[in-house]
Amino acid sequence: MVLVAIGFGLQHITFAPTLLWSIGFIIAFFLWGLGASIIYSRQRRLTSLILAHYLSNVMVTLAVLVLVTLQ
């Protein structure tokens, strides 16, 4: 689970706008990946994780669109 979470964290580093933010992104996505791994190991179902991933992507996209629009 830890290796999967590390991979998930490193995979999302490209979304960080700066080098300093990349550290936070690695940590945040590592924790998200670890939590997702634990949930999958208990449920053995991907449906809830796919939905959670989709909703988190939508929320981040909306937040970015709002911030860009306000500038």
N, CA, C, O and CB atoms as a CASP TS submission, in Angstrom:
PFRMAT TS
TARGET T0000
AUTHOR 0000-0000-0000
METHOD Language model
MODEL 1
PARENT N/A
ATOM      1  N   MET     1       0.816  -1.191   0.000  1.00  0.00           N
ATOM      2  CA  MET     1       0.000   0.000   0.000  1.00  0.00           C
ATOM      3  C   MET     1       0.862   1.258   0.000  1.00  0.00           C
ATOM      4  O   MET     1       0.544   2.238  -0.674  1.00  0.00           O
ATOM      5  CB  MET     1      -0.930  -0.003   1.197  1.00  0.00           C
ATOM      6  N   VAL     2       1.941   1.224   0.750  1.00  0.00           N
ATOM      7  CA  VAL     2       2.797   2.405   0.823  1.00  0.00           C
ATOM      8  C   VAL     2       3.446   2.675  -0.534  1.00  0.00           C
ATOM      9  O   VAL     2       3.554   3.831  -0.944  1.00  0.00           O
ATOM     10  CB  VAL     2       3.877   2.227   1.909  1.00  0.00           C
ATOM     11  N   LEU     3       3.875   1.634  -1.230  1.00  0.00           N
ATOM     12  CA  LEU     3       4.484   1.825  -2.546  1.00  0.00           C
ATOM     13  C   LEU     3       3.484   2.394  -3.549  1.00  0.00           C
ATOM     14  O   LEU     3       3.832   3.259  -4.353  1.00  0.00           O
ATOM     15  CB  LEU     3       5.046   0.502  -3.065  1.00  0.00           C
ATOM     16  N   VAL     4       2.267   1.920  -3.503  1.00  0.00           N
ATOM     17  CA  VAL     4       1.217   2.453  -4.377  1.00  0.00           C
ATOM     18  C   VAL     4       0.964   3.919  -4.051  1.00  0.00           C
ATOM     19  O   VAL     4       0.812   4.737  -4.958  1.00  0.00           O
ATOM     20  CB  VAL     4      -0.091   1.634  -4.232  1.00  0.00           C
ATOM     21  N   ALA     5       0.920   4.255  -2.783  1.00  0.00           N
ATOM     22  CA  ALA     5       0.684   5.642  -2.365  1.00  0.00           C
ATOM     23  C   ALA     5       1.845   6.548  -2.786  1.00  0.00           C
ATOM     24  O   ALA     5       1.624   7.686  -3.201  1.00  0.00           O
ATOM     25  CB  ALA     5       0.483   5.714  -0.837  1.00  0.00           C
ATOM     26  N   ILE     6       3.065   6.053  -2.682  1.00  0.00           N
ATOM     27  CA  ILE     6       4.221   6.828  -3.138  1.00  0.00           C
ATOM     28  C   ILE     6       4.120   7.082  -4.640  1.00  0.00           C
ATOM     29  O   ILE     6       4.348   8.197  -5.110  1.00  0.00           O
ATOM     30  CB  ILE     6       5.543   6.092  -2.802  1.00  0.00           C
ATOM     31  N   GLY     7       3.775   6.037  -5.383  1.00  0.00           N
ATOM     32  CA  GLY     7       3.597   6.188  -6.829  1.00  0.00           C
ATOM     33  C   GLY     7       2.506   7.182  -7.172  1.00  0.00           C
ATOM     34  O   GLY     7       2.658   7.979  -8.098  1.00  0.00           O
ATOM     35  N   PHE     8       1.412   7.142  -6.438  1.00  0.00           N
ATOM     36  CA  PHE     8       0.302   8.069  -6.660  1.00  0.00           C
ATOM     37  C   PHE     8       0.755   9.503  -6.383  1.00  0.00           C
ATOM     38  O   PHE     8       0.423  10.422  -7.131  1.00  0.00           O
ATOM     39  CB  PHE     8      -0.909   7.700  -5.762  1.00  0.00           C
ATOM     40  N   GLY     9       1.509   9.681  -5.314  1.00  0.00           N
ATOM     41  CA  GLY     9       2.023  11.010  -4.982  1.00  0.00           C
ATOM     42  C   GLY     9       2.973  11.540  -6.039  1.00  0.00           C
ATOM     43  O   GLY     9       2.863  12.694  -6.454  1.00  0.00           O
ATOM     44  N   LEU    10       3.906  10.707  -6.476  1.00  0.00           N
ATOM     45  CA  LEU    10       4.864  11.129  -7.489  1.00  0.00           C
ATOM     46  C   LEU    10       4.196  11.362  -8.844  1.00  0.00           C
ATOM     47  O   LEU    10       4.610  12.240  -9.600  1.00  0.00           O
ATOM     48  CB  LEU    10       5.965  10.091  -7.627  1.00  0.00           C
ATOM     49  N   GLN    11       3.186  10.593  -9.142  1.00  0.00           N
ATOM     50  CA  GLN    11       2.477  10.729 -10.413  1.00  0.00           C
ATOM     51  C   GLN    11       1.801  12.096 -10.530  1.00  0.00           C
ATOM     52  O   GLN    11       1.664  12.620 -11.635  1.00  0.00           O
ATOM     53  CB  GLN    11       1.436   9.614 -10.562  1.00  0.00           C
ATOM     54  N   HIS    12       1.385  12.671  -9.425  1.00  0.00           N
ATOM     55  CA  HIS    12       0.659  13.938  -9.445  1.00  0.00           C
ATOM     56  C   HIS    12       1.549  15.157  -9.223  1.00  0.00           C
ATOM     57  O   HIS    12       1.043  16.273  -9.104  1.00  0.00           O
ATOM     58  CB  HIS    12      -0.413  13.915  -8.404  1.00  0.00           C
ATOM     59  N   ILE    13       2.850  14.965  -9.167  1.00  0.00           N
ATOM     60  CA  ILE    13       3.774  16.081  -8.959  1.00  0.00           C
ATOM     61  C   ILE    13       3.728  17.066 -10.131  1.00  0.00           C
ATOM     62  O   ILE    13       4.019  18.250  -9.957  1.00  0.00           O
ATOM     63  CB  ILE    13       5.205  15.557  -8.769  1.00  0.00           C
ATOM     64  N   THR    14       3.370  16.590 -11.299  1.00  0.00           N
ATOM     65  CA  THR    14       3.342  17.459 -12.479  1.00  0.00           C
ATOM     66  C   THR    14       2.271  18.544 -12.381  1.00  0.00           C
ATOM     67  O   THR    14       2.316  19.517 -13.134  1.00  0.00           O
ATOM     68  CB  THR    14       3.110  16.628 -13.728  1.00  0.00           C
ATOM     69  N   PHE    15       1.316  18.397 -11.474  1.00  0.00           N
ATOM     70  CA  PHE    15       0.270  19.402 -11.311  1.00  0.00           C
ATOM     71  C   PHE    15       0.714  20.566 -10.424  1.00  0.00           C
ATOM     72  O   PHE    15       0.026  21.584 -10.353  1.00  0.00           O
ATOM     73  CB  PHE    15      -0.973  18.759 -10.728  1.00  0.00           C
ATOM     74  N   ALA    16       1.842  20.428  -9.755  1.00  0.00           N
ATOM     75  CA  ALA    16       2.321  21.480  -8.851  1.00  0.00           C
ATOM     76  C   ALA    16       2.820  22.678  -9.659  1.00  0.00           C
ATOM     77  O   ALA    16       3.610  22.515 -10.588  1.00  0.00           O
ATOM     78  CB  ALA    16       3.451  20.942  -7.929  1.00  0.00           C
ATOM     79  N   PRO    17       2.361  23.878  -9.307  1.00  0.00           N
ATOM     80  CA  PRO    17       2.778  25.060 -10.068  1.00  0.00           C
ATOM     81  C   PRO    17       4.215  25.511  -9.783  1.00  0.00           C
ATOM     82  O   PRO    17       4.831  26.162 -10.626  1.00  0.00           O
ATOM     83  CB  PRO    17       1.842  26.195  -9.775  1.00  0.00           C
ATOM     84  N   THR    18       4.753  25.176  -8.613  1.00  0.00           N
ATOM     85  CA  THR    18       6.129  25.556  -8.276  1.00  0.00           C
ATOM     86  C   THR    18       6.829  24.377  -7.609  1.00  0.00           C
ATOM     87  O   THR    18       6.201  23.390  -7.226  1.00  0.00           O
ATOM     88  CB  THR    18       6.153  26.805  -7.345  1.00  0.00           C
ATOM     89  N   LEU    19       8.138  24.508  -7.484  1.00  0.00           N
ATOM     90  CA  LEU    19       8.917  23.454  -6.832  1.00  0.00           C
ATOM     91  C   LEU    19       8.526  23.306  -5.357  1.00  0.00           C
ATOM     92  O   LEU    19       8.441  22.189  -4.846  1.00  0.00           O
ATOM     93  CB  LEU    19      10.419  23.754  -6.951  1.00  0.00           C
ATOM     94  N   LEU    20       8.291  24.422  -4.682  1.00  0.00           N
ATOM     95  CA  LEU    20       7.884  24.367  -3.277  1.00  0.00           C
ATOM     96  C   LEU    20       6.543  23.655  -3.119  1.00  0.00           C
ATOM     97  O   LEU    20       6.366  22.851  -2.204  1.00  0.00           O
ATOM     98  CB  LEU    20       7.800  25.781  -2.689  1.00  0.00           C
ATOM     99  N   TRP    21       5.609  23.950  -4.005  1.00  0.00           N
ATOM    100  CA  TRP    21       4.303  23.300  -3.951  1.00  0.00           C
ATOM    101  C   TRP    21       4.407  21.804  -4.240  1.00  0.00           C
ATOM    102  O   TRP    21       3.579  21.025  -3.768  1.00  0.00           O
ATOM    103  CB  TRP    21       3.347  23.956  -4.941  1.00  0.00           C
ATOM    104  N   SER    22       5.407  21.400  -5.003  1.00  0.00           N
ATOM    105  CA  SER    22       5.521  19.982  -5.358  1.00  0.00           C
ATOM    106  C   SER    22       5.674  19.106  -4.115  1.00  0.00           C
ATOM    107  O   SER    22       5.191  17.974  -4.090  1.00  0.00           O
ATOM    108  CB  SER    22       6.711  19.765  -6.298  1.00  0.00           C
ATOM    109  N   ILE    23       6.337  19.621  -3.097  1.00  0.00           N
ATOM    110  CA  ILE    23       6.482  18.862  -1.851  1.00  0.00           C
ATOM    111  C   ILE    23       5.114  18.643  -1.205  1.00  0.00           C
ATOM    112  O   ILE    23       4.793  17.539  -0.765  1.00  0.00           O
ATOM    113  CB  ILE    23       7.431  19.598  -0.870  1.00  0.00           C
ATOM    114  N   GLY    24       4.325  19.698  -1.155  1.00  0.00           N
ATOM    115  CA  GLY    24       2.973  19.579  -0.606  1.00  0.00           C
ATOM    116  C   GLY    24       2.104  18.650  -1.423  1.00  0.00           C
ATOM    117  O   GLY    24       1.313  17.884  -0.871  1.00  0.00           O
ATOM    118  N   PHE    25       2.247  18.714  -2.747  1.00  0.00           N
ATOM    119  CA  PHE    25       1.463  17.836  -3.624  1.00  0.00           C
ATOM    120  C   PHE    25       1.831  16.378  -3.394  1.00  0.00           C
ATOM    121  O   PHE    25       0.956  15.515  -3.332  1.00  0.00           O
ATOM    122  CB  PHE    25       1.680  18.209  -5.102  1.00  0.00           C
ATOM    123  N   ILE    26       3.129  16.103  -3.267  1.00  0.00           N
ATOM    124  CA  ILE    26       3.565  14.717  -3.027  1.00  0.00           C
ATOM    125  C   ILE    26       2.970  14.203  -1.719  1.00  0.00           C
ATOM    126  O   ILE    26       2.457  13.085  -1.664  1.00  0.00           O
ATOM    127  CB  ILE    26       5.119  14.625  -2.986  1.00  0.00           C
ATOM    128  N   ILE    27       3.039  15.010  -0.679  1.00  0.00           N
ATOM    129  CA  ILE    27       2.510  14.595   0.627  1.00  0.00           C
ATOM    130  C   ILE    27       0.994  14.403   0.560  1.00  0.00           C
ATOM    131  O   ILE    27       0.469  13.391   1.025  1.00  0.00           O
ATOM    132  CB  ILE    27       2.865  15.637   1.711  1.00  0.00           C
ATOM    133  N   ALA    28       0.298  15.383  -0.022  1.00  0.00           N
ATOM    134  CA  ALA    28      -1.166  15.313  -0.077  1.00  0.00           C
ATOM    135  C   ALA    28      -1.631  14.107  -0.893  1.00  0.00           C
ATOM    136  O   ALA    28      -2.521  13.372  -0.466  1.00  0.00           O
ATOM    137  CB  ALA    28      -1.739  16.607  -0.676  1.00  0.00           C
ATOM    138  N   PHE    29      -1.036  13.908  -2.054  1.00  0.00           N
ATOM    139  CA  PHE    29      -1.469  12.792  -2.889  1.00  0.00           C
ATOM    140  C   PHE    29      -0.982  11.449  -2.344  1.00  0.00           C
ATOM    141  O   PHE    29      -1.613  10.421  -2.588  1.00  0.00           O
ATOM    142  CB  PHE    29      -0.971  12.983  -4.314  1.00  0.00           C
ATOM    143  N   PHE    30       0.127  11.448  -1.614  1.00  0.00           N
ATOM    144  CA  PHE    30       0.551  10.234  -0.923  1.00  0.00           C
ATOM    145  C   PHE    30      -0.508   9.827   0.097  1.00  0.00           C
ATOM    146  O   PHE    30      -0.902   8.663   0.166  1.00  0.00           O
ATOM    147  CB  PHE    30       1.923  10.443  -0.232  1.00  0.00           C
ATOM    148  N   LEU    31      -0.967  10.802   0.891  1.00  0.00           N
ATOM    149  CA  LEU    31      -1.995  10.501   1.887  1.00  0.00           C
ATOM    150  C   LEU    31      -3.303  10.066   1.236  1.00  0.00           C
ATOM    151  O   LEU    31      -3.963   9.149   1.726  1.00  0.00           O
ATOM    152  CB  LEU    31      -2.239  11.713   2.774  1.00  0.00           C
ATOM    153  N   TRP    32      -3.682  10.713   0.142  1.00  0.00           N
ATOM    154  CA  TRP    32      -4.892  10.327  -0.596  1.00  0.00           C
ATOM    155  C   TRP    32      -4.740   8.896  -1.102  1.00  0.00           C
ATOM    156  O   TRP    32      -5.651   8.080  -0.965  1.00  0.00           O
ATOM    157  CB  TRP    32      -5.160  11.303  -1.784  1.00  0.00           C
ATOM    158  N   GLY    33      -3.587   8.601  -1.686  1.00  0.00           N
ATOM    159  CA  GLY    33      -3.333   7.250  -2.203  1.00  0.00           C
ATOM    160  C   GLY    33      -3.314   6.202  -1.104  1.00  0.00           C
ATOM    161  O   GLY    33      -3.812   5.093  -1.295  1.00  0.00           O
ATOM    162  N   LEU    34      -2.747   6.541   0.038  1.00  0.00           N
ATOM    163  CA  LEU    34      -2.724   5.608   1.164  1.00  0.00           C
ATOM    164  C   LEU    34      -4.142   5.345   1.659  1.00  0.00           C
ATOM    165  O   LEU    34      -4.517   4.202   1.917  1.00  0.00           O
ATOM    166  CB  LEU    34      -1.849   6.157   2.311  1.00  0.00           C
ATOM    167  N   GLY    35      -4.922   6.413   1.787  1.00  0.00           N
ATOM    168  CA  GLY    35      -6.318   6.248   2.197  1.00  0.00           C
ATOM    169  C   GLY    35      -7.107   5.411   1.190  1.00  0.00           C
ATOM    170  O   GLY    35      -7.895   4.546   1.574  1.00  0.00           O
ATOM    171  N   ALA    36      -6.893   5.673  -0.086  1.00  0.00           N
ATOM    172  CA  ALA    36      -7.588   4.903  -1.124  1.00  0.00           C
ATOM    173  C   ALA    36      -7.176   3.433  -1.081  1.00  0.00           C
ATOM    174  O   ALA    36      -8.007   2.544  -1.270  1.00  0.00           O
ATOM    175  CB  ALA    36      -7.297   5.493  -2.516  1.00  0.00           C
ATOM    176  N   SER    37      -5.905   3.183  -0.834  1.00  0.00           N
ATOM    177  CA  SER    37      -5.430   1.796  -0.727  1.00  0.00           C
ATOM    178  C   SER    37      -6.084   1.069   0.444  1.00  0.00           C
ATOM    179  O   SER    37      -6.470  -0.094   0.326  1.00  0.00           O
ATOM    180  CB  SER    37      -3.905   1.767  -0.570  1.00  0.00           C
ATOM    181  N   ILE    38      -6.204   1.755   1.560  1.00  0.00           N
ATOM    182  CA  ILE    38      -6.840   1.149   2.735  1.00  0.00           C
ATOM    183  C   ILE    38      -8.314   0.865   2.460  1.00  0.00           C
ATOM    184  O   ILE    38      -8.825  -0.203   2.798  1.00  0.00           O
ATOM    185  CB  ILE    38      -6.697   2.069   3.967  1.00  0.00           C
ATOM    186  N   ILE    39      -8.989   1.829   1.845  1.00  0.00           N
ATOM    187  CA  ILE    39     -10.404   1.623   1.505  1.00  0.00           C
ATOM    188  C   ILE    39     -10.558   0.450   0.556  1.00  0.00           C
ATOM    189  O   ILE    39     -11.438  -0.390   0.747  1.00  0.00           O
ATOM    190  CB  ILE    39     -11.006   2.892   0.878  1.00  0.00           C
ATOM    191  N   TYR    40      -9.706   0.380  -0.477  1.00  0.00           N
ATOM    192  CA  TYR    40      -9.814  -0.737  -1.429  1.00  0.00           C
ATOM    193  C   TYR    40      -9.533  -2.074  -0.751  1.00  0.00           C
ATOM    194  O   TYR    40     -10.206  -3.067  -1.029  1.00  0.00           O
ATOM    195  CB  TYR    40      -8.844  -0.537  -2.603  1.00  0.00           C
ATOM    196  N   SER    41      -8.547  -2.101   0.132  1.00  0.00           N
ATOM    197  CA  SER    41      -8.214  -3.374   0.787  1.00  0.00           C
ATOM    198  C   SER    41      -9.361  -3.889   1.653  1.00  0.00           C
ATOM    199  O   SER    41      -9.487  -5.094   1.869  1.00  0.00           O
ATOM    200  CB  SER    41      -6.960  -3.213   1.642  1.00  0.00           C
ATOM    201  N   ARG    42     -10.189  -2.983   2.144  1.00  0.00           N
ATOM    202  CA  ARG    42     -11.331  -3.385   2.970  1.00  0.00           C
ATOM    203  C   ARG    42     -12.567  -3.703   2.137  1.00  0.00           C
ATOM    204  O   ARG    42     -13.298  -4.646   2.442  1.00  0.00           O
ATOM    205  CB  ARG    42     -11.659  -2.292   3.968  1.00  0.00           C
ATOM    206  N   GLN    43     -12.804  -2.916   1.080  1.00  0.00           N
ATOM    207  CA  GLN    43     -14.025  -3.089   0.289  1.00  0.00           C
ATOM    208  C   GLN    43     -13.857  -4.034  -0.897  1.00  0.00           C
ATOM    209  O   GLN    43     -14.800  -4.715  -1.301  1.00  0.00           O
ATOM    210  CB  GLN    43     -14.493  -1.755  -0.209  1.00  0.00           C
ATOM    211  N   ARG    44     -12.647  -4.066  -1.448  1.00  0.00           N
ATOM    212  CA  ARG    44     -12.377  -4.827  -2.680  1.00  0.00           C
ATOM    213  C   ARG    44     -13.249  -4.349  -3.839  1.00  0.00           C
ATOM    214  O   ARG    44     -13.626  -5.128  -4.715  1.00  0.00           O
ATOM    215  CB  ARG    44     -12.609  -6.326  -2.442  1.00  0.00           C
ATOM    216  N   ARG    45     -13.562  -3.047  -3.825  1.00  0.00           N
ATOM    217  CA  ARG    45     -14.366  -2.447  -4.889  1.00  0.00           C
ATOM    218  C   ARG    45     -13.737  -1.122  -5.278  1.00  0.00           C
ATOM    219  O   ARG    45     -13.280  -0.367  -4.421  1.00  0.00           O
ATOM    220  CB  ARG    45     -15.847  -2.251  -4.442  1.00  0.00           C
ATOM    221  N   LEU    46     -13.716  -0.843  -6.569  1.00  0.00           N
ATOM    222  CA  LEU    46     -13.146   0.412  -7.048  1.00  0.00           C
ATOM    223  C   LEU    46     -14.192   1.502  -7.269  1.00  0.00           C
ATOM    224  O   LEU    46     -13.835   2.667  -7.448  1.00  0.00           O
ATOM    225  CB  LEU    46     -12.400   0.170  -8.326  1.00  0.00           C
ATOM    226  N   THR    47     -15.460   1.148  -7.260  1.00  0.00           N
ATOM    227  CA  THR    47     -16.511   2.099  -7.604  1.00  0.00           C
ATOM    228  C   THR    47     -16.461   3.351  -6.736  1.00  0.00           C
ATOM    229  O   THR    47     -16.499   4.462  -7.265  1.00  0.00           O
ATOM    230  CB  THR    47     -17.869   1.441  -7.474  1.00  0.00           C
ATOM    231  N   SER    48     -16.377   3.201  -5.428  1.00  0.00           N
ATOM    232  CA  SER    48     -16.367   4.369  -4.546  1.00  0.00           C
ATOM    233  C   SER    48     -15.102   5.206  -4.737  1.00  0.00           C
ATOM    234  O   SER    48     -15.141   6.432  -4.634  1.00  0.00           O
ATOM    235  CB  SER    48     -16.486   3.929  -3.086  1.00  0.00           C
ATOM    236  N   LEU    49     -13.987   4.543  -5.013  1.00  0.00           N
ATOM    237  CA  LEU    49     -12.735   5.277  -5.230  1.00  0.00           C
ATOM    238  C   LEU    49     -12.750   6.036  -6.554  1.00  0.00           C
ATOM    239  O   LEU    49     -12.244   7.154  -6.638  1.00  0.00           O
ATOM    240  CB  LEU    49     -11.546   4.316  -5.198  1.00  0.00           C
ATOM    241  N   ILE    50     -13.324   5.435  -7.572  1.00  0.00           N
ATOM    242  CA  ILE    50     -13.441   6.118  -8.861  1.00  0.00           C
ATOM    243  C   ILE    50     -14.328   7.349  -8.710  1.00  0.00           C
ATOM    244  O   ILE    50     -14.006   8.416  -9.233  1.00  0.00           O
ATOM    245  CB  ILE    50     -14.012   5.165  -9.944  1.00  0.00           C
ATOM    246  N   LEU    51     -15.428   7.206  -8.005  1.00  0.00           N
ATOM    247  CA  LEU    51     -16.332   8.332  -7.776  1.00  0.00           C
ATOM    248  C   LEU    51     -15.644   9.429  -6.953  1.00  0.00           C
ATOM    249  O   LEU    51     -15.776  10.610  -7.275  1.00  0.00           O
ATOM    250  CB  LEU    51     -17.610   7.854  -7.062  1.00  0.00           C
ATOM    251  N   ALA    52     -14.924   9.060  -5.913  1.00  0.00           N
ATOM    252  CA  ALA    52     -14.207  10.033  -5.092  1.00  0.00           C
ATOM    253  C   ALA    52     -13.140  10.757  -5.908  1.00  0.00           C
ATOM    254  O   ALA    52     -12.975  11.970  -5.772  1.00  0.00           O
ATOM    255  CB  ALA    52     -13.567   9.343  -3.881  1.00  0.00           C
ATOM    256  N   HIS    53     -12.422  10.035  -6.745  1.00  0.00           N
ATOM    257  CA  HIS    53     -11.392  10.634  -7.597  1.00  0.00           C
ATOM    258  C   HIS    53     -12.029  11.609  -8.581  1.00  0.00           C
ATOM    259  O   HIS    53     -11.518  12.710  -8.786  1.00  0.00           O
ATOM    260  CB  HIS    53     -10.602   9.541  -8.356  1.00  0.00           C
ATOM    261  N   TYR    54     -13.126  11.214  -9.181  1.00  0.00           N
ATOM    262  CA  TYR    54     -13.840  12.080 -10.127  1.00  0.00           C
ATOM    263  C   TYR    54     -14.323  13.360  -9.434  1.00  0.00           C
ATOM    264  O   TYR    54     -14.135  14.462  -9.949  1.00  0.00           O
ATOM    265  CB  TYR    54     -15.038  11.325 -10.750  1.00  0.00           C
ATOM    266  N   LEU    55     -14.943  13.201  -8.268  1.00  0.00           N
ATOM    267  CA  LEU    55     -15.459  14.371  -7.547  1.00  0.00           C
ATOM    268  C   LEU    55     -14.334  15.304  -7.102  1.00  0.00           C
ATOM    269  O   LEU    55     -14.486  16.524  -7.162  1.00  0.00           O
ATOM    270  CB  LEU    55     -16.272  13.925  -6.331  1.00  0.00           C
ATOM    271  N   SER    56     -13.219  14.750  -6.661  1.00  0.00           N
ATOM    272  CA  SER    56     -12.105  15.616  -6.264  1.00  0.00           C
ATOM    273  C   SER    56     -11.540  16.357  -7.465  1.00  0.00           C
ATOM    274  O   SER    56     -11.153  17.520  -7.343  1.00  0.00           O
ATOM    275  CB  SER    56     -11.000  14.797  -5.584  1.00  0.00           C
ATOM    276  N   ASN    57     -11.485  15.704  -8.626  1.00  0.00           N
ATOM    277  CA  ASN    57     -11.021  16.384  -9.837  1.00  0.00           C
ATOM    278  C   ASN    57     -11.972  17.507 -10.229  1.00  0.00           C
ATOM    279  O   ASN    57     -11.530  18.586 -10.623  1.00  0.00           O
ATOM    280  CB  ASN    57     -10.880  15.385 -10.992  1.00  0.00           C
ATOM    281  N   VAL    58     -13.267  17.262 -10.126  1.00  0.00           N
ATOM    282  CA  VAL    58     -14.257  18.285 -10.464  1.00  0.00           C
ATOM    283  C   VAL    58     -14.122  19.478  -9.527  1.00  0.00           C
ATOM    284  O   VAL    58     -14.151  20.623  -9.978  1.00  0.00           O
ATOM    285  CB  VAL    58     -15.686  17.707 -10.392  1.00  0.00           C
ATOM    286  N   MET    59     -13.974  19.226  -8.240  1.00  0.00           N
ATOM    287  CA  MET    59     -13.875  20.313  -7.269  1.00  0.00           C
ATOM    288  C   MET    59     -12.618  21.159  -7.501  1.00  0.00           C
ATOM    289  O   MET    59     -12.673  22.387  -7.442  1.00  0.00           O
ATOM    290  CB  MET    59     -13.873  19.749  -5.843  1.00  0.00           C
ATOM    291  N   VAL    60     -11.502  20.504  -7.762  1.00  0.00           N
ATOM    292  CA  VAL    60     -10.261  21.244  -8.025  1.00  0.00           C
ATOM    293  C   VAL    60     -10.384  22.046  -9.312  1.00  0.00           C
ATOM    294  O   VAL    60      -9.950  23.197  -9.369  1.00  0.00           O
ATOM    295  CB  VAL    60      -9.057  20.281  -8.111  1.00  0.00           C
ATOM    296  N   THR    61     -10.969  21.451 -10.345  1.00  0.00           N
ATOM    297  CA  THR    61     -11.149  22.151 -11.609  1.00  0.00           C
ATOM    298  C   THR    61     -12.044  23.375 -11.434  1.00  0.00           C
ATOM    299  O   THR    61     -11.741  24.446 -11.959  1.00  0.00           O
ATOM    300  CB  THR    61     -11.740  21.211 -12.657  1.00  0.00           C
ATOM    301  N   LEU    62     -13.137  23.220 -10.705  1.00  0.00           N
ATOM    302  CA  LEU    62     -14.015  24.356 -10.463  1.00  0.00           C
ATOM    303  C   LEU    62     -13.312  25.461  -9.675  1.00  0.00           C
ATOM    304  O   LEU    62     -13.485  26.643  -9.974  1.00  0.00           O
ATOM    305  CB  LEU    62     -15.260  23.901  -9.721  1.00  0.00           C
ATOM    306  N   ALA    63     -12.533  25.085  -8.685  1.00  0.00           N
ATOM    307  CA  ALA    63     -11.805  26.076  -7.892  1.00  0.00           C
ATOM    308  C   ALA    63     -10.821  26.852  -8.772  1.00  0.00           C
ATOM    309  O   ALA    63     -10.722  28.074  -8.663  1.00  0.00           O
ATOM    310  CB  ALA    63     -11.056  25.392  -6.728  1.00  0.00           C
ATOM    311  N   VAL    64     -10.111  26.160  -9.625  1.00  0.00           N
ATOM    312  CA  VAL    64      -9.165  26.822 -10.526  1.00  0.00           C
ATOM    313  C   VAL    64      -9.890  27.746 -11.492  1.00  0.00           C
ATOM    314  O   VAL    64      -9.433  28.859 -11.748  1.00  0.00           O
ATOM    315  CB  VAL    64      -8.346  25.785 -11.304  1.00  0.00           C
ATOM    316  N   LEU    65     -11.021  27.291 -12.032  1.00  0.00           N
ATOM    317  CA  LEU    65     -11.786  28.128 -12.941  1.00  0.00           C
ATOM    318  C   LEU    65     -12.285  29.401 -12.254  1.00  0.00           C
ATOM    319  O   LEU    65     -12.271  30.476 -12.853  1.00  0.00           O
ATOM    320  CB  LEU    65     -12.960  27.346 -13.505  1.00  0.00           C
ATOM    321  N   VAL    66     -12.717  29.282 -11.019  1.00  0.00           N
ATOM    322  CA  VAL    66     -13.168  30.455 -10.273  1.00  0.00           C
ATOM    323  C   VAL    66     -12.006  31.416 -10.051  1.00  0.00           C
ATOM    324  O   VAL    66     -12.152  32.622 -10.248  1.00  0.00           O
ATOM    325  CB  VAL    66     -13.788  30.039  -8.922  1.00  0.00           C
ATOM    326  N   LEU    67     -10.858  30.892  -9.642  1.00  0.00           N
ATOM    327  CA  LEU    67      -9.701  31.747  -9.394  1.00  0.00           C
ATOM    328  C   LEU    67      -9.227  32.434 -10.673  1.00  0.00           C
ATOM    329  O   LEU    67      -8.864  33.610 -10.640  1.00  0.00           O
ATOM    330  CB  LEU    67      -8.565  30.931  -8.788  1.00  0.00           C
ATOM    331  N   VAL    68      -9.224  31.733 -11.774  1.00  0.00           N
ATOM    332  CA  VAL    68      -8.798  32.314 -13.051  1.00  0.00           C
ATOM    333  C   VAL    68      -9.796  33.368 -13.509  1.00  0.00           C
ATOM    334  O   VAL    68      -9.404  34.402 -14.049  1.00  0.00           O
ATOM    335  CB  VAL    68      -8.648  31.217 -14.129  1.00  0.00           C
ATOM    336  N   THR    69     -11.064  33.117 -13.299  1.00  0.00           N
ATOM    337  CA  THR    69     -12.104  34.044 -13.728  1.00  0.00           C
ATOM    338  C   THR    69     -12.038  35.341 -12.911  1.00  0.00           C
ATOM    339  O   THR    69     -12.296  36.418 -13.449  1.00  0.00           O
ATOM    340  CB  THR    69     -13.495  33.390 -13.590  1.00  0.00           C
ATOM    341  N   LEU    70     -11.700  35.252 -11.634  1.00  0.00           N
ATOM    342  CA  LEU    70     -11.656  36.428 -10.777  1.00  0.00           C
ATOM    343  C   LEU    70     -10.457  37.329 -11.035  1.00  0.00           C
ATOM    344  O   LEU    70     -10.432  38.468 -10.569  1.00  0.00           O
ATOM    345  CB  LEU    70     -11.652  36.003  -9.351  1.00  0.00           C
ATOM    346  N   GLN    71      -9.482  36.849 -11.756  1.00  0.00           N
ATOM    347  CA  GLN    71      -8.284  37.680 -12.006  1.00  0.00           C
ATOM    348  C   GLN    71      -8.468  38.610 -13.153  1.00  0.00           C
ATOM    349  O   GLN    71      -7.557  39.368 -13.485  1.00  0.00           O
ATOM    350  CB  GLN    71      -7.084  36.823 -12.266  1.00  0.00           C
TER
END
